[in-house]
Amino acid sequence: MPESPSTAPVGEQTAPLSDEDAKLVVLARGARARIGAVEGAAVRDQDGRTYAGANVALPSLTLTALQLAVASAVAAGATRLEAAVVVTEASTLDGAGHAVVRDLAAEAPIHVAAPDGTLLGTVRQ
């Protein structure tokens, strides 16, 4: 398996988010705020079901918020993702989160938003 980059470039947002993608921003912000996490994420699967998560940092387990959201989707039977959102204080998308979304969706948009919900951009590759 090829190594994932440490970050993925975030492209500029040229169109407003769809209502469904805006809902993912709300879910990701909620997951982050609930536990005061560095980042929160949410994904939507092929059936329109949504999954959210926050980053996990334990002595024996470290997951990005996107990794947890995607793992939750897969554990529930998802085989494809339509879209993903990560809410973070960083200005880039981490490589591990990018890679796990691409495992299920080669072209799904990954929206990156600031903690206040402001969209920073979208990764499309």
PyMOL commands that place a pseudoatom at each C-alpha (Angstrom):
pseudoatom trace, name=CA, resn=MET, resi=1, chain=A, elem=C, hetatm=0, pos=[0.000, 0.000, 0.000]
pseudoatom trace, name=CA, resn=PRO, resi=2, chain=A, elem=C, hetatm=0, pos=[1.435, 3.413, -0.903]
pseudoatom trace, name=CA, resn=GLU, resi=3, chain=A, elem=C, hetatm=0, pos=[2.289, 5.773, 1.894]
pseudoatom trace, name=CA, resn=SER, resi=4, chain=A, elem=C, hetatm=0, pos=[-0.165, 8.574, 2.405]
pseudoatom trace, name=CA, resn=PRO, resi=5, chain=A, elem=C, hetatm=0, pos=[1.130, 12.123, 2.461]
pseudoatom trace, name=CA, resn=SER, resi=6, chain=A, elem=C, hetatm=0, pos=[1.345, 13.839, 5.826]
pseudoatom trace, name=CA, resn=THR, resi=7, chain=A, elem=C, hetatm=0, pos=[-1.121, 16.469, 4.593]
pseudoatom trace, name=CA, resn=ALA, resi=8, chain=A, elem=C, hetatm=0, pos=[-3.389, 16.932, 1.598]
pseudoatom trace, name=CA, resn=PRO, resi=9, chain=A, elem=C, hetatm=0, pos=[-3.758, 20.280, -0.153]
pseudoatom trace, name=CA, resn=VAL, resi=10, chain=A, elem=C, hetatm=0, pos=[-7.070, 21.984, 0.489]
pseudoatom trace, name=CA, resn=GLY, resi=11, chain=A, elem=C, hetatm=0, pos=[-8.522, 23.547, -2.629]
pseudoatom trace, name=CA, resn=GLU, resi=12, chain=A, elem=C, hetatm=0, pos=[-10.563, 26.719, -2.598]
pseudoatom trace, name=CA, resn=GLN, resi=13, chain=A, elem=C, hetatm=0, pos=[-14.313, 26.411, -2.153]
pseudoatom trace, name=CA, resn=THR, resi=14, chain=A, elem=C, hetatm=0, pos=[-16.037, 27.728, -5.265]
pseudoatom trace, name=CA, resn=ALA, resi=15, chain=A, elem=C, hetatm=0, pos=[-19.686, 26.874, -4.521]
pseudoatom trace, name=CA, resn=PRO, resi=16, chain=A, elem=C, hetatm=0, pos=[-21.759, 26.826, -1.358]
pseudoatom trace, name=CA, resn=LEU, resi=17, chain=A, elem=C, hetatm=0, pos=[-22.174, 23.489, 0.395]
pseudoatom trace, name=CA, resn=SER, resi=18, chain=A, elem=C, hetatm=0, pos=[-25.274, 21.442, -0.302]
pseudoatom trace, name=CA, resn=ASP, resi=19, chain=A, elem=C, hetatm=0, pos=[-27.711, 21.113, 2.598]
pseudoatom trace, name=CA, resn=GLU, resi=20, chain=A, elem=C, hetatm=0, pos=[-26.516, 17.539, 3.142]
pseudoatom trace, name=CA, resn=ASP, resi=21, chain=A, elem=C, hetatm=0, pos=[-22.851, 18.586, 3.303]
pseudoatom trace, name=CA, resn=ALA, resi=22, chain=A, elem=C, hetatm=0, pos=[-23.718, 21.515, 5.595]
pseudoatom trace, name=CA, resn=LYS, resi=23, chain=A, elem=C, hetatm=0, pos=[-25.334, 18.964, 7.925]
pseudoatom trace, name=CA, resn=LEU, resi=24, chain=A, elem=C, hetatm=0, pos=[-21.995, 17.129, 8.044]
pseudoatom trace, name=CA, resn=VAL, resi=25, chain=A, elem=C, hetatm=0, pos=[-20.299, 20.341, 9.203]
pseudoatom trace, name=CA, resn=VAL, resi=26, chain=A, elem=C, hetatm=0, pos=[-22.826, 20.631, 12.052]
pseudoatom trace, name=CA, resn=LEU, resi=27, chain=A, elem=C, hetatm=0, pos=[-22.270, 16.988, 13.055]
pseudoatom trace, name=CA, resn=ALA, resi=28, chain=A, elem=C, hetatm=0, pos=[-18.468, 17.348, 12.944]
pseudoatom trace, name=CA, resn=ARG, resi=29, chain=A, elem=C, hetatm=0, pos=[-18.558, 20.527, 15.016]
pseudoatom trace, name=CA, resn=GLY, resi=30, chain=A, elem=C, hetatm=0, pos=[-20.781, 18.796, 17.565]
pseudoatom trace, name=CA, resn=ALA, resi=31, chain=A, elem=C, hetatm=0, pos=[-18.485, 15.776, 17.835]
pseudoatom trace, name=CA, resn=ARG, resi=32, chain=A, elem=C, hetatm=0, pos=[-15.506, 18.069, 18.374]
pseudoatom trace, name=CA, resn=ALA, resi=33, chain=A, elem=C, hetatm=0, pos=[-17.233, 20.307, 20.918]
pseudoatom trace, name=CA, resn=ARG, resi=34, chain=A, elem=C, hetatm=0, pos=[-18.749, 17.451, 22.926]
pseudoatom trace, name=CA, resn=ILE, resi=35, chain=A, elem=C, hetatm=0, pos=[-15.357, 16.402, 24.266]
pseudoatom trace, name=CA, resn=GLY, resi=36, chain=A, elem=C, hetatm=0, pos=[-13.248, 19.462, 23.502]
pseudoatom trace, name=CA, resn=ALA, resi=37, chain=A, elem=C, hetatm=0, pos=[-11.302, 17.579, 20.837]
pseudoatom trace, name=CA, resn=VAL, resi=38, chain=A, elem=C, hetatm=0, pos=[-8.761, 19.085, 18.467]
pseudoatom trace, name=CA, resn=GLU, resi=39, chain=A, elem=C, hetatm=0, pos=[-10.827, 17.937, 15.497]
pseudoatom trace, name=CA, resn=GLY, resi=40, chain=A, elem=C, hetatm=0, pos=[-14.197, 16.462, 14.668]
pseudoatom trace, name=CA, resn=ALA, resi=41, chain=A, elem=C, hetatm=0, pos=[-15.376, 14.777, 11.497]
pseudoatom trace, name=CA, resn=ALA, resi=42, chain=A, elem=C, hetatm=0, pos=[-18.487, 13.410, 9.857]
pseudoatom trace, name=CA, resn=VAL, resi=43, chain=A, elem=C, hetatm=0, pos=[-19.119, 11.274, 6.782]
pseudoatom trace, name=CA, resn=ARG, resi=44, chain=A, elem=C, hetatm=0, pos=[-22.173, 10.309, 4.735]
pseudoatom trace, name=CA, resn=ASP, resi=45, chain=A, elem=C, hetatm=0, pos=[-22.413, 6.820, 3.264]
pseudoatom trace, name=CA, resn=GLN, resi=46, chain=A, elem=C, hetatm=0, pos=[-24.026, 5.480, 0.100]
pseudoatom trace, name=CA, resn=ASP, resi=47, chain=A, elem=C, hetatm=0, pos=[-27.420, 5.228, 1.836]
pseudoatom trace, name=CA, resn=GLY, resi=48, chain=A, elem=C, hetatm=0, pos=[-27.346, 8.758, 3.247]
pseudoatom trace, name=CA, resn=ARG, resi=49, chain=A, elem=C, hetatm=0, pos=[-26.529, 7.618, 6.785]
pseudoatom trace, name=CA, resn=THR, resi=50, chain=A, elem=C, hetatm=0, pos=[-24.158, 9.853, 8.716]
pseudoatom trace, name=CA, resn=TYR, resi=51, chain=A, elem=C, hetatm=0, pos=[-21.394, 9.041, 11.190]
pseudoatom trace, name=CA, resn=ALA, resi=52, chain=A, elem=C, hetatm=0, pos=[-19.394, 11.450, 13.320]
pseudoatom trace, name=CA, resn=GLY, resi=53, chain=A, elem=C, hetatm=0, pos=[-16.310, 11.187, 15.476]
pseudoatom trace, name=CA, resn=ALA, resi=54, chain=A, elem=C, hetatm=0, pos=[-13.575, 13.133, 17.201]
pseudoatom trace, name=CA, resn=ASN, resi=55, chain=A, elem=C, hetatm=0, pos=[-9.879, 12.450, 17.328]
pseudoatom trace, name=CA, resn=VAL, resi=56, chain=A, elem=C, hetatm=0, pos=[-8.760, 9.788, 19.836]
pseudoatom trace, name=CA, resn=ALA, resi=57, chain=A, elem=C, hetatm=0, pos=[-5.421, 9.956, 21.627]
pseudoatom trace, name=CA, resn=LEU, resi=58, chain=A, elem=C, hetatm=0, pos=[-4.864, 7.088, 24.055]
pseudoatom trace, name=CA, resn=PRO, resi=59, chain=A, elem=C, hetatm=0, pos=[-1.595, 5.430, 25.042]
pseudoatom trace, name=CA, resn=SER, resi=60, chain=A, elem=C, hetatm=0, pos=[-2.455, 2.390, 22.918]
pseudoatom trace, name=CA, resn=LEU, resi=61, chain=A, elem=C, hetatm=0, pos=[-4.651, 3.955, 20.195]
pseudoatom trace, name=CA, resn=THR, resi=62, chain=A, elem=C, hetatm=0, pos=[-4.470, 7.108, 18.114]
pseudoatom trace, name=CA, resn=LEU, resi=63, chain=A, elem=C, hetatm=0, pos=[-7.095, 7.915, 15.485]
pseudoatom trace, name=CA, resn=THR, resi=64, chain=A, elem=C, hetatm=0, pos=[-7.882, 11.037, 13.537]
pseudoatom trace, name=CA, resn=ALA, resi=65, chain=A, elem=C, hetatm=0, pos=[-11.480, 12.192, 13.609]
pseudoatom trace, name=CA, resn=LEU, resi=66, chain=A, elem=C, hetatm=0, pos=[-11.923, 11.104, 9.978]
pseudoatom trace, name=CA, resn=GLN, resi=67, chain=A, elem=C, hetatm=0, pos=[-10.493, 7.671, 10.715]
pseudoatom trace, name=CA, resn=LEU, resi=68, chain=A, elem=C, hetatm=0, pos=[-13.025, 7.199, 13.524]
pseudoatom trace, name=CA, resn=ALA, resi=69, chain=A, elem=C, hetatm=0, pos=[-15.971, 8.455, 11.458]
pseudoatom trace, name=CA, resn=VAL, resi=70, chain=A, elem=C, hetatm=0, pos=[-15.048, 6.182, 8.533]
pseudoatom trace, name=CA, resn=ALA, resi=71, chain=A, elem=C, hetatm=0, pos=[-14.460, 3.201, 10.851]
pseudoatom trace, name=CA, resn=SER, resi=72, chain=A, elem=C, hetatm=0, pos=[-17.910, 3.748, 12.371]
pseudoatom trace, name=CA, resn=ALA, resi=73, chain=A, elem=C, hetatm=0, pos=[-19.441, 3.834, 8.889]
pseudoatom trace, name=CA, resn=VAL, resi=74, chain=A, elem=C, hetatm=0, pos=[-17.668, 0.635, 7.833]
pseudoatom trace, name=CA, resn=ALA, resi=75, chain=A, elem=C, hetatm=0, pos=[-18.665, -1.106, 11.078]
pseudoatom trace, name=CA, resn=ALA, resi=76, chain=A, elem=C, hetatm=0, pos=[-22.278, -0.247, 10.253]
pseudoatom trace, name=CA, resn=GLY, resi=77, chain=A, elem=C, hetatm=0, pos=[-21.992, -1.746, 6.755]
pseudoatom trace, name=CA, resn=ALA, resi=78, chain=A, elem=C, hetatm=0, pos=[-21.030, 1.209, 4.575]
pseudoatom trace, name=CA, resn=THR, resi=79, chain=A, elem=C, hetatm=0, pos=[-19.183, 0.299, 1.403]
pseudoatom trace, name=CA, resn=ARG, resi=80, chain=A, elem=C, hetatm=0, pos=[-18.947, 3.773, -0.158]
pseudoatom trace, name=CA, resn=LEU, resi=81, chain=A, elem=C, hetatm=0, pos=[-18.839, 7.375, 1.036]
pseudoatom trace, name=CA, resn=GLU, resi=82, chain=A, elem=C, hetatm=0, pos=[-20.579, 10.303, -0.634]
pseudoatom trace, name=CA, resn=ALA, resi=83, chain=A, elem=C, hetatm=0, pos=[-18.872, 13.112, 1.311]
pseudoatom trace, name=CA, resn=ALA, resi=84, chain=A, elem=C, hetatm=0, pos=[-16.764, 13.866, 4.356]
pseudoatom trace, name=CA, resn=VAL, resi=85, chain=A, elem=C, hetatm=0, pos=[-16.083, 16.872, 6.567]
pseudoatom trace, name=CA, resn=VAL, resi=86, chain=A, elem=C, hetatm=0, pos=[-13.330, 17.547, 9.072]
pseudoatom trace, name=CA, resn=VAL, resi=87, chain=A, elem=C, hetatm=0, pos=[-13.491, 20.477, 11.472]
pseudoatom trace, name=CA, resn=THR, resi=88, chain=A, elem=C, hetatm=0, pos=[-10.014, 21.385, 12.610]
pseudoatom trace, name=CA, resn=GLU, resi=89, chain=A, elem=C, hetatm=0, pos=[-7.780, 24.198, 13.755]
pseudoatom trace, name=CA, resn=ALA, resi=90, chain=A, elem=C, hetatm=0, pos=[-5.245, 23.143, 11.103]
pseudoatom trace, name=CA, resn=SER, resi=91, chain=A, elem=C, hetatm=0, pos=[-5.309, 24.658, 7.626]
pseudoatom trace, name=CA, resn=THR, resi=92, chain=A, elem=C, hetatm=0, pos=[-4.605, 21.312, 5.935]
pseudoatom trace, name=CA, resn=LEU, resi=93, chain=A, elem=C, hetatm=0, pos=[-6.149, 17.868, 5.874]
pseudoatom trace, name=CA, resn=ASP, resi=94, chain=A, elem=C, hetatm=0, pos=[-4.023, 15.219, 7.583]
pseudoatom trace, name=CA, resn=GLY, resi=95, chain=A, elem=C, hetatm=0, pos=[-2.747, 12.399, 5.374]
pseudoatom trace, name=CA, resn=ALA, resi=96, chain=A, elem=C, hetatm=0, pos=[-4.231, 9.585, 7.467]
pseudoatom trace, name=CA, resn=GLY, resi=97, chain=A, elem=C, hetatm=0, pos=[-7.728, 11.064, 7.319]
pseudoatom trace, name=CA, resn=HIS, resi=98, chain=A, elem=C, hetatm=0, pos=[-7.400, 11.699, 3.594]
pseudoatom trace, name=CA, resn=ALA, resi=99, chain=A, elem=C, hetatm=0, pos=[-6.244, 8.130, 2.951]
pseudoatom trace, name=CA, resn=VAL, resi=100, chain=A, elem=C, hetatm=0, pos=[-9.044, 6.455, 4.899]
pseudoatom trace, name=CA, resn=VAL, resi=101, chain=A, elem=C, hetatm=0, pos=[-11.728, 8.425, 3.056]
pseudoatom trace, name=CA, resn=ARG, resi=102, chain=A, elem=C, hetatm=0, pos=[-10.098, 7.503, -0.252]
pseudoatom trace, name=CA, resn=ASP, resi=103, chain=A, elem=C, hetatm=0, pos=[-10.242, 3.818, 0.734]
pseudoatom trace, name=CA, resn=LEU, resi=104, chain=A, elem=C, hetatm=0, pos=[-14.025, 4.046, 0.253]
pseudoatom trace, name=CA, resn=ALA, resi=105, chain=A, elem=C, hetatm=0, pos=[-14.419, 6.952, -2.135]
pseudoatom trace, name=CA, resn=ALA, resi=106, chain=A, elem=C, hetatm=0, pos=[-11.951, 7.939, -4.821]
pseudoatom trace, name=CA, resn=GLU, resi=107, chain=A, elem=C, hetatm=0, pos=[-13.731, 11.183, -5.677]
pseudoatom trace, name=CA, resn=ALA, resi=108, chain=A, elem=C, hetatm=0, pos=[-15.938, 12.144, -2.725]
pseudoatom trace, name=CA, resn=PRO, resi=109, chain=A, elem=C, hetatm=0, pos=[-15.358, 15.711, -1.578]
pseudoatom trace, name=CA, resn=ILE, resi=110, chain=A, elem=C, hetatm=0, pos=[-13.614, 16.149, 1.766]
pseudoatom trace, name=CA, resn=HIS, resi=111, chain=A, elem=C, hetatm=0, pos=[-14.592, 19.541, 3.124]
pseudoatom trace, name=CA, resn=VAL, resi=112, chain=A, elem=C, hetatm=0, pos=[-12.258, 21.170, 5.654]
pseudoatom trace, name=CA, resn=ALA, resi=113, chain=A, elem=C, hetatm=0, pos=[-13.827, 23.680, 8.032]
pseudoatom trace, name=CA, resn=ALA, resi=114, chain=A, elem=C, hetatm=0, pos=[-12.601, 25.865, 10.866]
pseudoatom trace, name=CA, resn=PRO, resi=115, chain=A, elem=C, hetatm=0, pos=[-13.976, 25.335, 14.391]
pseudoatom trace, name=CA, resn=ASP, resi=116, chain=A, elem=C, hetatm=0, pos=[-16.550, 28.099, 13.823]
pseudoatom trace, name=CA, resn=GLY, resi=117, chain=A, elem=C, hetatm=0, pos=[-17.875, 26.200, 10.790]
pseudoatom trace, name=CA, resn=THR, resi=118, chain=A, elem=C, hetatm=0, pos=[-16.290, 28.479, 8.175]
pseudoatom trace, name=CA, resn=LEU, resi=119, chain=A, elem=C, hetatm=0, pos=[-15.393, 26.402, 5.166]
pseudoatom trace, name=CA, resn=LEU, resi=120, chain=A, elem=C, hetatm=0, pos=[-11.651, 26.544, 4.441]
pseudoatom trace, name=CA, resn=GLY, resi=121, chain=A, elem=C, hetatm=0, pos=[-11.766, 24.480, 1.258]
pseudoatom trace, name=CA, resn=THR, resi=122, chain=A, elem=C, hetatm=0, pos=[-12.380, 21.104, -0.282]
pseudoatom trace, name=CA, resn=VAL, resi=123, chain=A, elem=C, hetatm=0, pos=[-10.054, 18.249, -1.198]
pseudoatom trace, name=CA, resn=ARG, resi=124, chain=A, elem=C, hetatm=0, pos=[-11.296, 16.567, -4.367]
pseudoatom trace, name=CA, resn=GLN, resi=125, chain=A, elem=C, hetatm=0, pos=[-8.433, 14.237, -5.328]
for i in range(1, 125): cmd.bond("trace and resi %d" % i, "trace and resi %d" % (i + 1))
show_as sticks, trace
zoom trace
